[in-house]
Amino acid sequence: MEKVYGDDPNMKNIFYYLALLLVVLLISSCGKTDTNSPSGSTSGSPANTSSDSPSYFGDWSVQSIVGSTPISAAEDENLIGMKVTYSKEKASFNKDEIMNPEYKEESLTQDDFFNEYRNELSDIGIESESVKTVSINNWTNAGSIFIIKDDQTMIFLWDGHYYEMKKEKKEKS
C-alpha cells in the first residue's frame, strides 16, 4: 500500500504545531506598544515653547550636596557651580553633552524610591508621597538621571551623593 503524506499523523501534528506557532507569533506582534514619547515633548507641533515643554527644560546650576547614600565616594565639591542644560535638542552637563536626548519620565512612590535608591525622599528634602524621576537614554554622565523636586529645583545622584540644581533665571532683553 502506498503511503500518502496527508495520512501521516506525524505530519499532521507538525502542521498543527506550525499553524499554532504562526498564530501565537501573529498575536504577540499585535500586542500593546509603549505610546509614551521618549523625547519629552507633549505637543505634536515642532515649536518648542515654554508652555508645551517639560518644566525641567532650561538652564540649571549645581548648588549644593543635599544627601548621600549609605555607600558613597568622597564628596566632589567640583560639581558645585557647574552648568546643566536640558532641551529637546541637547542635554549637557558642563562640557559633556548628548544631542537629541531621549527623556524617560517615571513616577516613584516613597517605597519605590527607597527600593531604588536606598534613601527616603525626606533624606533629600522631599516631603511628598511620590516624586517624578527623569532619565536620559544612552547617557551615563552626571545629571543623566534626575529627580524633580519642584519647577525650580532638581536633584541628581552622582557617586553616592545627591546634588541639588536650581533653575537659572532668564535674563530679560
LOKE-345287 format. One record per residue (C-alpha): x negated, y, z; residue in one letter; residue number from 1. Coordinates in steps of 0.001 Angstrom, whole numbers. Each point is the difference from the previous one (the first is absolute). Example, Ala and Ser with C-alpha at 12.3 -4.5 7.8 and 13.67 -1.06 7.14 Angstrom:
BEGIN
-12300 -4500 7800 A 1 .
-1370 3440 -660 S 2 .
***
This chain:
BEGIN
0 0 0 M 1 .
-1302 3405 -986 E 2 .
-438 2581 2791 K 3 .
1517 3447 -536 V 4 .
-1444 2919 2036 Y 5 .
3474 1249 900 G 6 .
615 -3254 1831 D 7 .
-3167 191 2151 D 8 .
1022 966 3577 P 9 .
-3491 1394 732 N 10 .
224 2398 -2943 M 11 .
3451 1127 1144 K 12 .
-1390 705 3483 N 13 .
-2891 1989 -1443 I 14 .
2411 1971 -2174 F 15 .
2264 781 2976 Y 16 .
-2960 1063 2176 Y 17 .
-1325 2257 -2763 L 18 .
3444 1531 -491 A 19 .
315 545 3764 L 20 .
-3465 1573 127 L 21 .
920 2322 -2861 L 22 .
3193 1091 1778 V 23 .
-1923 653 3246 V 24 .
-2591 2072 -1864 L 25 .
2698 2024 -1735 L 26 .
1825 674 3259 I 27 .
-3161 987 1869 S 28 .
-1069 2379 -2768 S 29 .
3313 1824 364 C 30 .
-556 558 3719 G 31 .
2 3207 2003 K 32 .
-2618 2545 -963 T 33 .
-1502 2782 2106 D 34 .
1648 3224 -1098 T 35 .
-2025 2254 2309 N 36 .
-2062 2412 -2014 S 37 .
-3640 -349 1096 P 38 .
-855 3477 -1247 S 39 .
1823 1634 2858 G 40 .
2144 2083 -2312 S 41 .
3666 143 873 T 42 .
1067 1712 -3196 S 43 .
-11 -1110 -3601 G 44 .
-1093 3425 -1188 S 45 .
-3640 546 -922 P 46 .
-172 3275 1943 A 47 .
-1402 -479 3478 N 48 .
1500 2783 2058 T 49 .
-139 168 3757 S 50 .
3698 -847 273 S 51 .
-364 -3416 -1619 D 52 .
-3445 -1037 1219 S 53 .
-686 -1873 3236 P 54 .
-887 2036 3086 S 55 .
-3489 -1502 28 Y 56 .
-892 1530 -3375 F 57 .
-2296 2960 505 G 58 .
-3309 1001 1546 D 59 .
-919 -1199 3476 W 60 .
-2849 527 2432 S 61 .
-1270 -2549 2545 V 62 .
393 1665 3424 Q 63 .
-801 -2425 2811 S 64 .
-164 -3549 1320 I 65 .
3282 -867 1726 V 66 .
-594 -3615 1034 G 67 .
-1912 -3222 -496 S 68 .
728 -3679 -469 T 69 .
-1173 -2559 2588 P 70 .
-2928 -828 -2302 I 71 .
-1622 2963 -1716 S 72 .
-3297 1379 -1261 A 73 .
-1613 3147 1364 A 74 .
2068 3136 -576 E 75 .
-913 1763 -3228 D 76 .
326 3724 683 E 77 .
-1256 653 -3554 N 78 .
3491 -766 -1331 L 79 .
1445 2959 1903 I 80 .
402 2978 -2311 G 81 .
24 -2061 -3195 M 82 .
2572 891 -2646 K 83 .
2554 -2537 -1198 V 84 .
2361 348 -2971 T 85 .
2958 -2151 -988 Y 86 .
1861 615 -3264 S 87 .
1531 -1882 -2893 K 88 .
-3161 556 -2049 E 89 .
-2645 -892 2595 K 90 .
-809 -805 3598 A 91 .
-3276 1212 1438 S 92 .
-1825 -159 3296 F 93 .
-2956 2360 6 N 94 .
-1881 -1053 -3177 K 95 .
1651 -3419 -435 D 96 .
3015 -7 -2287 E 97 .
2316 -2227 -1984 I 98 .
1886 1167 -3072 M 99 .
3695 -834 -479 N 100 .
399 -1557 3460 P 101 .
2843 -2390 715 E 102 .
1556 783 3376 Y 103 .
1855 -2674 1958 K 104 .
2262 1211 2803 E 105 .
1029 -2273 2854 E 106 .
2017 608 3148 S 107 .
-1281 -1710 3152 L 108 .
1831 -428 3288 T 109 .
-1929 356 3263 Q 110 .
-373 -3804 144 D 111 .
-1117 -224 -3638 D 112 .
-2544 2756 612 F 113 .
-1372 -1757 3081 F 114 .
-271 -3325 -1862 N 115 .
-1816 1688 -2896 E 116 .
-2299 2415 1865 Y 117 .
-168 -1328 3609 R 118 .
956 3424 1340 N 119 .
3263 1539 1148 E 120 .
1316 2965 -1985 L 121 .
-162 2027 3224 S 122 .
-3768 -694 161 D 123 .
-424 2291 -3011 I 124 .
2548 2607 1024 G 125 .
3066 -1285 -1843 I 126 .
3103 -307 2177 E 127 .
2495 -1345 -2557 S 128 .
1496 -3477 -430 E 129 .
-1530 -433 -3449 S 130 .
-2546 1583 -2285 V 131 .
-659 210 -3738 K 132 .
-3366 -1216 -1251 T 133 .
-1375 586 -3475 V 134 .
-2725 -2018 -1686 S 135 .
-1755 658 -3277 I 136 .
-430 -3088 -2168 N 137 .
-3544 -847 -1150 N 138 .
-1699 2558 2256 W 139 .
-1783 -968 3215 T 140 .
-1533 3315 1082 N 141 .
807 2036 3096 A 142 .
3488 1427 -396 G 143 .
1202 -2802 -2278 S 144 .
2554 -1028 2641 I 145 .
1691 2633 2107 F 146 .
2825 421 2480 I 147 .
2440 2878 -360 I 148 .
553 1650 3388 K 149 .
1963 2957 -1425 D 150 .
-25 2249 -3087 D 151 .
-3117 1807 1224 Q 152 .
-1891 -2830 1736 T 153 .
-1289 -3385 -1143 M 154 .
-2322 -2530 1600 I 155 .
-2385 -2457 -1643 F 156 .
-1972 -2885 1484 L 157 .
-3688 -335 -817 W 158 .
-2561 -2252 1735 D 159 .
2353 -503 2934 G 160 .
772 3677 612 H 161 .
3149 1950 -779 Y 162 .
-697 3382 -1599 Y 163 .
2644 2703 -183 E 164 .
418 2090 -3151 M 165 .
1868 3293 -238 K 166 .
1528 1348 -3195 K 167 .
-1774 3074 -1280 E 168 .
2078 3103 -480 K 169 .
374 1146 -3595 K 170 .
-1392 3458 -575 E 171 .
2465 2389 -1594 K 172 .
-1339 1816 -3042 S 173 .
***
